[in-house]
């Protein structure tokens, strides 16, 4: 698996991602996922995953996207209980 990750945000309402390795959690306001280059937190309103393939690493998210925030570049694995508690 190569380290390829792209994020394309169209009109703040459609986000297309490549290089997704895992989805930790998602609801209408917050999506936490992991890419080949680290953790990505997406905040917004009315968020929903419209397409997802962890086999290919592609994900499409729709809704009102207000922020994209990357964590540590090496944070490619899920955090344990204490990691989530002190995030």
SVG drawing of the C-alpha trace seen along z (x, -y; Angstrom):
<svg xmlns="http://www.w3.org/2000/svg" viewBox="-28 -26 33 30">
<polyline fill="none" stroke="black" stroke-width="0.4" points="0.0,0.0 1.5,-3.3 1.2,-6.4 -1.3,-8.3 -3.9,-10.5 -6.0,-13.2 -8.8,-15.4 -11.1,-17.3 -13.7,-19.6 -16.4,-20.8 -18.4,-23.9 -17.9,-22.9 -20.6,-20.2 -19.0,-17.2 -15.6,-15.8 -13.9,-13.1 -11.0,-11.3 -8.5,-8.7 -6.0,-6.8 -8.5,-6.1 -7.4,-3.2 -10.0,-3.1 -13.1,-5.0 -13.1,-5.4 -16.4,-7.2 -18.9,-9.3 -22.2,-11.2 -23.9,-14.2 -21.4,-16.7 -18.0,-14.8 -16.2,-12.2 -12.9,-10.7 -10.9,-8.6 -7.4,-7.5 -5.6,-8.0 -2.3,-6.6 -0.7,-9.8 -2.4,-10.1 -5.6,-11.0 -8.2,-13.3 -11.1,-14.9 -13.9,-16.4 -16.5,-18.7 -19.7,-20.1 -23.5,-19.7 -25.6,-17.1 -22.6,-15.0 -23.2,-11.5 -21.0,-9.1 -22.4,-8.5 -19.8,-6.1 -17.1,-4.1 -14.6,-1.4 -11.9,-0.6 -10.6,1.9 -9.7,-0.9 -9.4,-3.6 -12.0,-5.9 -14.6,-7.7 -17.2,-10.4 -18.8,-12.5 -21.6,-15.0 -23.0,-17.7 -22.0,-21.2 -18.2,-20.8 -16.8,-23.4 -13.3,-22.1 -10.7,-19.5 -8.1,-18.9 -5.1,-16.6 -3.5,-14.9 0.0,-13.6 1.4,-12.3 2.3,-9.0 -1.1,-8.5 -2.3,-5.8 -3.6,-3.5 -6.6,-3.9 -6.0,-5.6 -6.6,-3.5 -8.9,-4.6 -6.4,-7.0 -5.4,-8.5 -9.1,-9.3 -9.5,-10.6 -6.6,-13.0 -7.1,-14.0"/>
</svg>
